[in-house]
């Protein structure tokens, strides 16, 4: 977590306290009402370098965790949708261009070295650092080869997520984003085993509704009419698949 990701007034107030590193981290938890913190224990002899520069990014892969809603234009900023479903406004054209390129590739990663070479004169390390802490990108030590096309042809959920859904548990992505699915989404996750395209998923979900395995309601009333069941199933299926993509529950197949 970084002080620069707090609102300006909060960051200024925190800086005025003149705290050490651990104290600053603690007060950032207070400011964000954060109740869970991960700790990495290291041997006393292990060198710690908290500065993220171009050298430390070399060899890593970067993947977008956002989807593009509106491209950057001369008069309007770019708008992205984060994994939590909220809008992210990007007013800088260079930053918007990088994020658009990454978002267009779905879960397909790009080498950081490639971005560094293409952005000479642009503070790419600062941008990647801030984007990572804001949950807009992911950084990994190995490449991800999940393209947007692969995600959409025959949607395939993570094997662990499918098992969790089949047991009625909360499901988790590889980034430990957690989801408590309703019965419809739970069934969808189980069905996303890479063998069904969108049409087959909709048919299977509609069949599950017909058998009473899952229930659909509209305005508080159960829906039984086959045509209305089909219409609602299509709408809910498409929205749910998009959400599963955003939080990284779908993988390539």
C-alpha positions, 0 to 999 in steps of 0.5 A: 500500500502506498500513501500516494494512493490515499486522497490528498488530504489524508496523505498530507495528514499522514505525512504530517505525523512524521511516522516511521515505516511501520507506523505509516503502514498502521495508520494507512490501515486505519484510514482504509478500515483494513482489518487483514494484513499479510506479512512476509517474514524474512531472515535478518540477513536478507536485503530489503529494497522497497524501491520499485525501479525499472531494474526490479520490474525487469523480467516480470509480466504485467496483466490488466485487471480492468476492462475498457468501457470508453476510450480516451479522446481529446475532450473526455478521459478513458473509463475502465471497469475494475474487478470490483465493478466500479469505474476508474477514470484515467485522464492521462492519455499515455496512461490510458493508452497503456491500459487500453492495450493491456485490457484489449488482451484480456488475461494475456500478459505483456513483458514489463521489459517490452513496455519499458522499451516502448515508453522511453521518457515516460515514468513507467515504473511509477505508473505500474506501481500505482496501478498495481496498488490500485488493483488495475494490473497484476504483476507475475514472474511468469507469462499468462497466455489467456487471451480475450478470445480464449475467455469468450469462446468456451468459458472455463473457470478455474478448477478450484473455483468449480470444485468450490462451487460444487461444494457450496463454498465461496470461490476464489481466483488465483489472486484470492479475490473471493466471491459468494455466488448465488445459486445461479452463478454457482451453477454457471461456474460449475458448467464453465468447464471449457466444453460449452460455448455461450449458447450451450451454457444458456441452454444448460442453465435454462434446463436447470431452471426448468428442473427446479435446480435453480430458481429465477424471480422477477419483481419478487415473483417466480418465473416459469414462462419458457420464453421469459426464462430464456430472456432472463437467463441470457441476460444474467449469464452474460453479466455473470460471465463478465464479472467472472472475467473481471475477477480472474475466475476464467482461464484459457482453454 
